[in-house]
Amino acid sequence: MTKHSKIRKIIHMDLDAFFCAVEELEQENLKEKPFAVGGKPDERGVVSSCSYAARRFGVHSAMPMSQALKLCPELVIISPRHALYQKKSEQVMSILQNYSALIEQVSIDEAFLDVSDMSEDGDKIAQTIKNQIRSETNLSASFGIAQNKLLAKLANDVGKKRYREKNYPGSILLVVNGREAEFLAPLSVDMLWGVGKKTKLILMEMGIKTIGDLTKTPLNLLIQKFGKNGALLSQYANGIDDRPLEVNQDLKSISQEMTFSKDIMDRDVIRLELMEMSEMIGHRLRAHKVFASTIRLKIRYADFSTYTRQVHLSHPVDQDTIIFDTGLKLFNEFWDQRSKIRLIGLSATQLVEGFEQLSFWQNEADRERLLLNAVDKLKEKYGKNIVKKATKLDHKKEK
Ligand SMILES: [Mg+2]
């Protein structure tokens, strides 16, 4: 359905009634009550988020609070606490980062992930992420999975509606490749991006109610009615959306990861892998003349659950051995020695530029930096395998 020869795997994640869900965690007495987060009715406040119990009364977000109170007189009104929501949101977004480096955060509670590189089925990945969000933050999230952003978002909207009767939907809906047309056809046209009230009205007058109807409408008629948007409308109705994810560029880090061909429990293999990754990371840090303040370890187990552990260093570093020692320490502390490991990753984050100019040979760290710079130059000149550190050679001999 897309021009790409490789079919993408895009997940859309949306936290369920996010602000309300956070408030429910903070205030036990709100549980399952109809309540809304937003401005006061006498100050022309609007509903930012409402609980599912409130939704049953017809309350929805963006509605004036005064109207919401008319629909549901017992509605409890909570003033928003944005700093709290922001903190929770960051926690969730960092869980998502365990699963893909390609993340487009759309809003405080919504993001796209490109997981095309993972071999597992999209709905299985979503289930794993959902469980992890639940266990680490106590929040409920819903997921739509498809081959592009448009379809993934629609899948999530449809999935959430289907499970509305529950307190939180926590739904997962996958649009199977090749069955996009079947999925789209019965949906109301206003579920499509770009179809607002005005467009919907015109479409209704044309007798177009569903996305299926829209696909049967001649393209030139749509262009005649809506101009350029008419072409886009037709494209979306046919499930075509080639837009890439707009990845947030200021999440800067240098990382390396390794997926094993079969799940392993061999500490020596992990150790070697971490050493190799540390060298690559150190080399790239020095090449960019930056230092890392945080070292992060990532472990994915055989069941795809993925965890990260990190250490904030007292001094930013660019030396392989410190990166390695830190990574290994994190690994030894975290791994339970029983779970099989599928992937291991190491990253250097919170990068700072040349933070201080040290005099040469000032201490052990500087001596190592000088040595490493010399090693980097040799590698650049003769290829990266010319120099191997003694510890690594020794280790390989042991095996
Ligand atoms: Mg949401």
Residues whose N, C-alpha, C, O or C-beta is under 5 A from the ligand:
A	BS01	MG	D14 L15 D16 A17 F18 D109
